[in-house]
Amino acid sequence: MESHAKVAGRFAPSPSGQMHLGNLMCSLLAWLSAKQAGGRIVLRMEDLDTARTKLEYTRQLERDFRLLGLDWDEGGLTDSQPGPYCQSQRTAFYERCLDKLQAQGLVFPCFCSRAELHAASAPHASDGEPVYSGKCRHLTPEQAAEKSKLRAPALRLRVPDEEVSFTDAHYGPQSQNLAQACGDFILRRSDGVFAYQLAVVADDAAMGVTQVVRGRDLLSSTPRQLYLYKLLGLDPPSFAHTPLLLAPDGRRLSKRDRDISLPGLLEAGFTPEDIIGRLAYCAGLLDAPQPMKPAELVPLFSWEKVPLQDICLPKGLFTR
Ligand code: GLU
């Protein structure tokens, strides 16, 4: 990855529920990757969607990270310098970023309903969203003004019919044609909430993040984000995506799975070191599950040990 001088990794959890083991494994890898490079960790709460996030979960996330020894150097609820580090409090900043894109003539209002979007698109982008049909792309200002009387628009970014290529530090070379993979994407929803894609780019750049480590489910969002970095004239970080942790039966973990949430595991008698050691074992860093502190894993960490394929939780590893 990048030079050791100013490495900054980050935790960017969404406080919409309790973290599950997959979130924790990813956070552990982000922490190890930054610490091994002598870097720091920024904690940013991705609570843009205030209808789905809760302050109570935000506090819980901080307690969970601390308990596990996944400490952070900057950010979180109490660190206000040079924050805020909660996205819900950074709207004015996102407005300014949006203005920069608007000034380039790349933003247009879209009046399509969810149903229209789904109906108009056969292929779906890998994140499950429909590929945008381009329906509102060519509305004249007069047509848009007329439609605005009936419905608040979302704001979309025009994307070019071009490949965006990058090298993921774990998954290697990647390439995506934005027009084909997702189409013009949303920067601000019709209810005024800024989209993850814009906020994550603006914030990672503003917070000096130099390496992004996150789940493979966001690999396909990275080209959109790189395009935004380019348009905003910002230096992109390096990206390393992690395999996902799956339940023993192969299904995706969910924040609703109480048995594999941190509080559930602590209640069942696992210590924080038991949990970290088992996660490190799942991630390929240990040959056998044994209690470990994150700091003890720093010398053992390397991306080569981490599998590329998603990891099924071995049956019985987290049950007593
Ligand atoms: N907030 C996102 C999540 O919790 C992560 C976004 C990112 O790492 O870029 O899934």
Residues whose N, C-alpha, C, O or C-beta is under 5 A from the ligand:
A	BS01	LIG	A12 P13 S14 E46 V200 R214
